[in-house]
Amino acid sequence: MHKWLSCFLFLLSLCSTAWAQLAPPPLAAKSWIVLDVTSNQILASEAADTRVDPASLTKVMTAYLVFQQLKSGALRATDQVNVSEKAWKTGGSRMFIEPNRPVTVDELLRGMIVQSGNDATVALAEKVGGSEEGFVAAMNREAQRLGLKNSQFRNATGLSEPGHYSTARDMAVLAQRLILDFPDYLPLYSQREYTYNNIKQPNRNRLLWLDPAVDGLKTGHTEAAGFCLIATARRDLPAPVQGQRRLISVVMGTSSDNARAQESQKLLNWGFQQFEAVRALEANRAVDQVAVFKGEANELKAGVREDIFASVPRGQAADLKATIVRNERLLAPIRAGQQVGTIQLTVSGKPWREVALVALEDVNQAGVFGRAIDTIKLWFQ
């Protein structure tokens, strides 16, 4: 039963192009990265682990924690929030909330995401964390949980402060987690403008007007950080595969609002044009037959529960390889979905991803006689 997988990979290997030859476009940014969400692959990066001032990209983490509270039911979009003097006086970009005038969580979210309001951000932090300081502690705990190895937050807004830093890679990972974990809130990031207190403000992400495929995500700017942008775009996967392919680009430290949009557009276009998402493994299709002992059946069908994609040079997928590693001596009962091995995927000979090989069917335990026979078999293995 390795034949299907071997045949598939042989067909993929009919053409060959070295990954290293796909040079990304030159970018005028201090650091940057482009990530394929569909395949969970980094397509290219430059200084992606260099710690820099993230400016208002920080608000992606603030939003992530608020979305957690909304999803759990601990917070509701209609909840009223009293505006503190601290929130009201917070400098930088503002939503223009006012003390003694309660505002809803939903309004604050739009003020933070669309208008990048620092006042709205502090109000949300105080609502969720009791204080901005308490909320920031939760931000740093969440950063550790998500594996953001080079991020540390000192405030919820992104205002420049000693010890407040992140990286292009960490911001890409955070944006990916927000998109995957809270898809229902992603439309907030494509809202082009928002009006509060009779003040209309546009979303600062220019790509929302320039590229119909772009549906988020967040801008940032301080004097120390320069102009930064996390952008995300999606395009339909080629038939017969259903769904969309999504990329995330992060550019840090560009020279202007226009530059961050242009550089982000370069990365997204390059990623879509030069790479394609190839379905390496199809959900619920057997790629192996695995031996089972002490069961009503002697073997079971194994595969993956969801489609596994790889990003490869467009039209050329020779660099994609898969190796199946089985668990030793599987003993019944086995339930569908139980891991029975791993599939090790490599791209250009480099480890890329390890996927669980799971049982696609149940195997119940055999009777006493069947178990006894297999016990004897195991003695000689």
C-alpha positions in Angstrom: 0.0 0.0 0.0 3.0 2.3 -0.4 2.2 2.3 -4.1 -0.2 5.1 -4.1 2.1 7.4 -2.2 5.2 6.4 -4.2 3.4 7.0 -7.5 2.1 10.4 -6.3 5.6 11.5 -5.3 7.1 10.1 -8.5 4.7 12.2 -10.6 5.7 15.2 -8.5 9.3 14.6 -9.2 9.1 14.7 -13.0 10.3 18.3 -13.0 13.1 19.9 -11.0 14.1 23.4 -10.0 16.3 24.4 -7.1 14.4 26.2 -4.3 17.3 28.6 -3.8 16.9 30.0 -7.4 13.6 31.5 -6.5 15.0 34.7 -5.1 12.5 37.1 -3.5 12.3 40.7 -4.7 14.6 43.2 -3.1 12.7 45.0 -0.2 13.4 48.3 1.4 12.7 47.2 5.0 14.7 46.4 8.1 13.2 42.9 8.3 10.5 41.0 6.6 8.9 37.6 6.1 6.3 35.9 4.0 4.4 32.8 5.3 2.1 30.4 3.5 -0.7 29.7 6.0 -2.1 26.9 3.9 1.1 24.9 4.1 2.5 26.4 7.3 5.7 27.2 5.4 7.9 30.3 5.4 8.6 31.1 1.8 11.3 33.7 2.4 12.6 36.1 5.1 15.3 38.6 5.9 16.4 39.4 9.4 13.2 37.8 10.6 14.5 37.1 14.1 16.0 40.6 14.7 14.3 42.2 17.6 12.7 45.5 16.6 10.1 47.9 17.8 6.7 46.5 16.6 4.7 49.7 17.1 1.0 49.1 16.7 1.5 45.5 15.4 1.4 44.9 19.2 -2.3 45.4 19.0 -2.6 42.0 17.3 -1.7 40.4 20.6 -4.1 42.7 22.4 -6.9 41.6 20.1 -5.9 37.9 20.4 -6.5 38.1 24.2 -9.8 39.9 23.8 -11.0 37.4 21.2 -10.1 34.6 23.7 -12.4 36.2 26.3 -15.2 36.7 23.8 -15.0 33.1 22.6 -15.0 31.7 26.1 -18.0 33.9 27.1 -16.2 35.7 29.8 -16.7 38.9 27.7 -19.5 40.0 25.4 -19.4 42.3 22.5 -22.3 44.3 24.0 -20.6 44.7 27.4 -20.3 48.4 28.4 -16.8 49.6 29.3 -16.2 52.7 31.5 -13.4 54.9 30.1 -10.7 55.6 32.6 -8.7 58.8 32.7 -5.6 56.9 31.7 -7.3 55.5 28.6 -8.6 58.9 27.7 -5.2 60.6 28.0 -3.3 57.9 26.1 -1.3 59.6 23.4 -0.8 58.7 19.7 -3.5 57.6 17.4 -6.9 57.8 19.1 -10.5 56.7 18.8 -11.6 59.7 20.8 -13.5 58.0 23.6 -14.4 60.1 26.6 -14.6 59.6 30.4 -18.1 59.2 31.8 -19.4 58.0 28.4 -19.4 54.2 28.4 -18.5 52.4 25.2 -19.2 48.8 24.1 -16.5 46.2 23.6 -17.5 45.9 20.0 -17.0 49.7 19.5 -13.6 49.5 21.2 -12.5 46.6 19.0 -13.3 48.6 15.9 -11.6 51.6 17.3 -8.5 49.6 18.1 -8.4 47.6 14.8 -9.7 50.0 12.2 -8.6 53.3 13.8 -5.6 51.9 15.7 -6.8 53.9 18.7 -4.4 53.7 21.6 -7.2 55.0 23.9 -9.5 52.1 22.8 -6.6 49.6 23.3 -6.0 50.7 26.9 -9.7 50.6 27.7 -9.9 47.0 26.4 -6.8 46.1 28.4 -8.2 47.5 31.6 -11.5 45.7 31.0 -9.9 42.3 30.4 -6.9 42.5 32.7 -8.2 44.9 35.5 -5.3 47.2 34.6 -3.0 47.6 31.6 -0.2 46.2 33.7 -2.2 43.1 34.5 -3.1 42.7 30.9 0.5 43.1 29.7 1.5 40.3 32.0 -1.1 38.1 30.3 0.3 39.2 26.9 3.7 37.9 27.8 2.4 34.7 29.1 0.4 34.2 25.9 3.6 35.0 23.9 5.4 32.2 25.6 2.5 29.7 25.1 2.4 30.6 21.4 6.2 30.1 21.0 7.0 33.7 20.3 10.7 33.4 21.3 11.7 37.0 20.7 8.8 39.0 21.8 8.4 41.0 25.0 5.6 43.5 25.7 5.6 46.5 28.0 2.3 47.9 27.0 -0.8 47.0 25.1 -0.6 49.7 22.5 2.8 49.5 20.9 4.0 52.9 22.0 7.8 52.8 22.1 9.2 51.8 25.5 12.5 50.1 26.6 12.2 46.4 26.6 9.2 46.4 24.3 10.1 44.3 21.2 9.2 41.6 18.7 10.3 40.2 15.4 8.9 39.8 11.9 8.8 36.0 12.5 6.9 36.3 15.8 4.4 38.7 14.3 3.8 36.3 11.4 3.2 33.4 13.8 0.9 35.6 15.9 -1.1 36.7 12.9 -1.4 33.1 11.7 -2.7 32.0 15.1 -5.2 34.9 15.2 -6.6 34.0 11.7 -6.8 30.2 12.4 -8.1 30.5 16.0 -10.6 33.3 15.6 -11.7 33.4 11.9 -15.1 34.9 12.9 -13.3 38.1 13.9 -11.1 38.4 10.8 -13.7 40.6 8.9 -12.9 43.4 11.4 -9.5 43.7 9.8 -10.9 44.4 6.4 -13.2 47.2 7.5 -12.1 50.2 5.6 -13.3 52.9 7.9 -15.1 53.5 11.2 -16.9 56.4 12.7 -17.1 57.1 16.4 -18.0 60.3 18.2 -18.8 61.7 14.8 -15.2 61.3 13.7 -14.7 59.1 10.7 -11.2 57.5 10.3 -9.9 55.3 7.5 -8.1 52.0 8.0 -4.4 52.7 7.5 -3.9 49.5 5.5 -3.7 50.9 2.0 -3.8 47.4 0.5 -7.5 47.0 1.4 -8.1 49.5 -1.5 -5.4 48.3 -3.8 -5.7 44.5 -3.8 -9.1 42.8 -3.6 -7.4 39.6 -2.3 -6.2 41.4 0.8 -8.5 41.2 3.8 -6.3 42.4 6.7 -4.3 42.8 9.0 -2.6 45.6 10.9 -0.4 48.6 10.4 2.1 50.1 12.9 4.2 53.3 13.1 6.4 55.1 15.6 9.5 57.1 15.0 11.6 54.3 16.4 9.9 51.5 14.5 9.4 53.2 11.1 6.4 52.1 9.1 5.3 48.4 9.6 2.6 46.3 8.2 1.2 42.8 8.6 -0.8 42.0 5.5 -2.8 38.9 4.6 -4.4 37.8 1.3 -6.2 34.8 0.0 -6.8 33.3 -3.5 -8.8 30.3 -4.6 -6.9 27.0 -4.8 -6.9 25.4 -8.3 -9.6 22.8 -9.0 -10.4 20.2 -8.0 -9.2 21.2 -4.6 -11.8 23.2 -2.7 -10.9 26.2 -0.5 -8.5 29.1 -0.5 -4.8 29.6 -0.2 -3.7 32.3 2.3 -0.4 34.2 2.7 0.8 36.5 5.4 3.5 39.1 4.9 5.2 41.2 7.5 7.4 44.2 6.8 9.2 46.1 9.6 11.0 49.4 9.4 10.0 50.9 6.1 10.4 54.6 5.3 6.8 55.6 4.7 3.1 54.6 4.6 3.4 54.1 0.9 6.6 52.1 1.1 5.1 49.5 3.6 2.2 49.0 1.3 4.4 48.6 -1.8 6.9 46.2 -0.1 4.0 44.1 1.3 2.4 43.9 -2.1 5.7 42.7 -3.6 6.0 39.9 -1.1 2.4 38.7 -1.5 2.5 38.8 -5.3 5.9 37.0 -5.3 4.5 34.3 -3.0 1.4 33.6 -5.1 3.2 33.8 -8.4 6.3 31.8 -7.7 4.9 29.1 -5.4 1.8 26.9 -5.5 0.2 25.0 -2.7 0.4 21.3 -3.6 -1.8 18.8 -1.7 0.9 16.3 -0.6 -1.5 14.1 1.3 -5.3 13.8 0.9 -7.6 13.6 3.9 -9.0 10.2 4.8 -7.2 8.4 1.9 -5.1 5.4 2.8 -1.4 5.8 2.2 -0.3 2.7 4.2 -1.5 -0.6 5.5 -0.3 -1.1 9.1 0.0 -4.5 10.8 -2.1 -4.9 14.0 -1.7 -7.7 16.6 -4.4 -9.2 18.8 -7.2 -7.7 16.7 -10.1 -8.9 14.7 -8.2 -7.7 11.6 -4.5 -8.2 10.9 -4.0 -4.8 9.5 -5.6 -1.4 9.1 -5.7 1.5 6.6 -3.7 4.5 7.7 -3.5 8.1 6.4 -4.2 11.7 7.5 -7.4 13.3 8.8 -7.0 16.6 6.9 -5.4 17.7 3.7 -1.7 18.4 4.0 -0.3 21.0 1.6 3.2 21.9 0.7 4.4 25.1 -1.0 6.6 24.3 -4.0 7.9 26.2 -7.0 5.0 26.7 -9.3 4.6 23.7 -11.6 7.7 21.9 -10.1 7.5 19.8 -7.0 10.5 17.6 -7.1 11.7 18.9 -3.7 8.8 17.4 -1.9 9.5 14.0 -0.3 7.6 11.9 2.2 8.8 9.0 4.5 6.5 6.9 6.6 7.7 5.8 10.0 5.4 3.3 11.7 4.9 2.7 15.4 6.2 -0.7 16.5 3.9 -3.6 17.4 0.4 -2.0 17.3 -1.9 -3.9 19.7 -5.7 -3.9 19.3 -8.0 -2.2 20.1 -7.3 0.6 17.8 -9.7 3.5 17.2 -10.0 5.6 14.1 -7.9 8.8 14.5 -5.4 7.1 16.8 -1.8 7.8 15.8 0.0 4.7 14.4 3.1 6.4 13.1 4.4 9.5 11.5 4.9 10.9 8.0 8.1 12.9 7.7 7.9 15.5 4.9 11.0 17.2 3.6 11.4 20.1 1.1 14.8 20.4 -0.7 16.1 17.7 1.6 15.4 19.8 4.7 13.0 18.7 7.4 9.8 20.6 6.9 6.9 19.0 8.8 6.1 15.8 10.7 2.5 14.7 10.3 0.7 12.1 12.4 -0.1 8.9 10.5 -3.4 7.9 12.0 -5.8 4.9 11.8 -8.6 5.5 9.3 -10.7 2.7 10.8 -11.4 0.8 14.0 -9.9 -2.6 14.8 -11.5 -4.3 17.7 -9.7 -6.7 20.0 -9.8 -10.4 19.0 -11.1 -13.2 21.1 -9.0 -15.2 23.5 -7.8 -17.6 20.9 -6.8 -14.9 18.4 -4.9 -12.9 21.1 -3.1 -16.1 22.1 -2.0 -16.8 18.6 -0.6 -13.3 18.2 1.1 -13.5 21.5 3.1 -16.5 20.2 3.9 -14.5 17.0 5.2 -11.6 19.0 7.7 -13.9 20.8 9.5 -14.6 17.5 9.7 -10.9 16.5 
